[in-house]
Amino acid sequence: MFNSIRLLWFFLMPLPFLQAQDTLIFVKSVPAIGLDKVSQDNYGHLYISDKKGNINKYDSTGKFLMNYSPQKLGMVTLLEAFNTIKIFVFYRDFQEYLMLERFLGPMPYLPLKEEQIGFARLATLANDYNLWVIDETDFSLKKYDRQFNKVLYKTALDLILDARDYDITFLREYQNNLYINDRYSGILVFDVFGSYKKKISFKGLDFFAFHEDEMYYLQNDTIQFFHLYLLSNRSIPLPLKAKYVKVLVYNRKLYAIRPDGIDIYQIQKR
């Protein structure tokens, strides 16, 4: 009798892997040309660069708000808007970066000092307004003090990655950790002092983002979510053959980026 009750309870309980997936309801499309890098601030505003380095800002409904036209023509290597007050733009070809204010007014290009940073493959804004830099000259991760032009922390990467076979495409500080994406080996996790913690084995990615306590990314026409603390996974399939290249999520809205526009969906729980 007791075993029968246990068996009945097992079949009635809401097992996570049997629960229905969230569904997507199409809202609108926003046309654009040559979209490249994307980011989103804490208010849901979208920042999207094109292949000429122009940066467009949209509100959470997809309404165009304003544009930044660069003083130099060049592709943006990394665009980061999480701070909301300052929009960080890094140009690898120039070895320079911008700190745009939220109205995207013109600002001076700021160089990375060659004495401290040999050649920056990638750089991003830290929560304390300093920079995280991947320096290819000595293959290291550096925390760079913008005000005093000095390296605060340095971590050699040659014991973590193969210096002959890596492809670092993105990095982002979130909830007191730094996440670095290597397309070949996965996502490397460091603490705020640059000390290596672990590797998350998600390979083949170019870009990822965060929403609340989850990391998410686009892979095989599906949005994959990974809970940072529970280590659980969930997914939402996208329409087939839509040719999306990146996705962003905010307040139960999905922004699916195509090279020629943005499709906005409402995420509905089943």
Secondary structure, 3 states (H helix, E strand, C coil): CHHHHHHHHHHHCCCHHHCCCCEEEEEEEEECCCEEEEEECCCCCEEEEECCCCEEEECCCCCEEEEECCCCCCCCCEEECCCCCEEEEEECCCCEEEEEECCCCCCCCEECCCCCCCCEEEEEECCCCCEEEEECCCCEEEEEECCCCEEEEEEECCCCCCCCCCCEEEEEEECCEEEEEECCCEEEEEECCCCEEEEECCCCCCCCEEECCEEEEEECCEEEEEECCCCCEEEEECCCCCCCCEEEEECCEEEEEECCEEEEEEEECC
